[in-house]
Amino acid sequence: MGKNIQYSGLALIIIAAAVLIASYFCGWNNINAVNFGAFALMIVGLIVYIVGGKKDLAE
């Protein structure tokens, strides 16, 4: 179960990075909601990844 949680956290980080790259190419650099949303998604993904790693070690 821990590996699935880790993979979902990694997916969140990759999705957030893709949003940031797409926002750069689409010219959405000045839209703070997109930038802060992607940043928050990266932080949540990192936390989920760490929690999943700890659950995987506990099993």
C-alpha positions as CSV (number, residue, x, y, z in Angstrom):
1,M,0.0,0.0,0.0
2,G,2.9,2.3,0.7
3,K,4.2,2.1,-2.8
4,N,0.9,3.1,-4.3
5,I,0.8,6.2,-2.0
6,Q,4.4,7.0,-3.0
7,Y,3.6,6.7,-6.7
8,S,0.5,9.0,-6.3
9,G,2.7,11.6,-4.6
10,L,5.3,11.3,-7.4
11,A,2.4,11.7,-9.9
12,L,1.3,14.9,-8.2
13,I,4.8,16.3,-8.4
14,I,5.1,15.5,-12.1
15,I,1.6,17.0,-12.9
16,A,2.5,20.2,-11.0
17,A,5.8,20.4,-13.0
18,A,3.9,19.9,-16.2
19,V,1.5,22.7,-15.3
20,L,4.4,25.1,-14.6
21,I,6.0,24.2,-17.9
22,A,2.7,24.6,-19.8
23,S,2.0,27.9,-18.1
24,Y,5.4,29.2,-19.2
25,F,4.8,28.3,-22.8
26,C,1.2,29.6,-22.8
27,G,2.2,32.9,-21.2
28,W,0.4,32.4,-17.9
29,N,3.4,33.6,-15.9
30,N,1.5,36.5,-14.4
31,I,-1.5,34.5,-13.2
32,N,-0.7,33.9,-9.6
33,A,-3.4,31.3,-9.1
34,V,-1.7,28.9,-11.5
35,N,1.7,29.4,-10.1
36,F,0.7,29.1,-6.5
37,G,-1.6,26.2,-7.3
38,A,1.2,24.3,-9.0
39,F,3.5,25.1,-6.1
40,A,1.0,23.9,-3.5
41,L,0.5,20.7,-5.6
42,M,4.2,20.1,-5.5
43,I,4.3,20.5,-1.7
44,V,1.3,18.2,-1.2
45,G,2.9,15.7,-3.6
46,L,6.2,15.8,-1.6
47,I,4.4,15.3,1.7
48,V,2.4,12.4,0.2
49,Y,5.6,10.8,-1.1
50,I,7.3,11.0,2.3
51,V,4.3,9.6,4.1
52,G,4.0,6.8,1.6
53,G,7.7,6.0,2.1
54,K,7.3,5.8,5.9
55,K,4.2,3.6,5.5
56,D,6.2,1.3,3.2
57,L,9.0,1.0,5.7
58,A,6.5,0.2,8.5
59,E,5.0,-2.7,6.5
